[in-house]
Each structure stands twice: as structure tokens, then as C-alpha cells.
Amino acid sequence: MLGATYYPTSPYPITYENRVRVATAFAFKEILGNVLRGLSMQFSKPFSLGDTIKFIFPNLSGGVRFHLTRNCSGSIEGQVMEMGLTNTTLLNSEKFPVLVPNSLFSSLVIVNKSRAQWRAVVTKIPLQIKSLNKVSQISDDIKIMLRSHSEVFLGKEAPYCFLSNVDSYYAELTVGCNLRHMVISHPLFLLSDVYFL
């Protein structure tokens, strides 16, 4: 019989037709999984067109994760541009379209940044050593400035500022607050007035 391969442990020949059937079954399973998950997403609405979202891959192996994201963090972040039956298209920060198969969403953690009411911001501000005697006044001024800013959300916790590190050449203040939802590239613009210290 031409085109057949026999294995000692298997009484059935593995023919070319059988190989094609197996490959077709795997391809159909992947397509069907994408379509079913796409339909499920249309009803559950975890995100909408225009939302800024982040997908985190908690259970994928390093090789698969590398091919999908090209980074070590195991996540994809971007703005939703299209939601199809088989794929969802995101526009990442570099303005490249990223296609994510819908079947992956059952194993992903989805963070929808567009639906957040507020977000936390923490930064560190370097100080000159000669400013150490002014740390208390600087810290109070920063907290007052943050409390009075219209974009700072005071509902969960008050803004904070404290001396977090002292080195032989510089000191460091840690500043944090919650910001109302804003579409800006970097929310630390609030602290731009205090970097002259």
C-alpha cells in the first residue's frame, strides 16, 4: 500500500488522508474557539471600541508569550480598534496594530483602563542634600498642591509625600496620589511644578 506508514504499536496505517484529517480537525477547533469566544465577548462586553485595555498572560509559556508580545512582561496594551468574530485588533503605544485571537481571552486577565474611575500615581523626586532641612516644608507644600488640584481624586486616600531614601549625594521623596480618569500620556504632569527643588 503506497502512502502508508506502519508503526509497531499501531495496527492502523497512518495515511496521508489521516494526517490531513487530523490537521483539519485542529484548524477547525482553533477557528471554532475563536468564533465562540468572539460571540461570547459580544454579549459580555468586557471592553468596547475605543477602550484602552491591557491583556495579561498569566498561564502562557515564555515562547508563546514572546511571539505574541515581544517583551518579557507577558502583556499587551493598546486601544481597541476592531472586535471581530475571530480576532480583536489593538493599536499599541507605537501605533502598530496588534491582532489578538479571541480564543486567548478565556485564559487572559483583562484590565480595562477606560472604565476606571481613578488611578494611582506614585513617583520619586530627587532632592539635593542641602535641602534636607526643608523636607518637612517641601512635603507639606506638595501635599497641599495635590489636594487643591482638580484632577486629584480624594475619595479613597489623601495624597502623600515622605522622605524615602537618603544617600551621600542626594535624598529622595516618594509622592503619591489618586488621579481622576484622564486620557493623557503621562499623569505625572501634576508634579511638574515641584521638580525645581
Protein Blocks (a to p, Z undefined) as FASTA:
>chain_A
ZZiacdfklmbdcdfklmmmmmmmmmmmmmmmmmmmmmmmmmnopacehiacddddfkbc
fklmmmmnopanopacdddfbdcfkbccdddfkopacdddfklmmmcccddfklpfbdcd
dddddddfklmmmmmmmmmmmmmmmmmpmkbcfklbccddddfbdcfkbccddddddddd
dddfblklmmmmmmmZZ
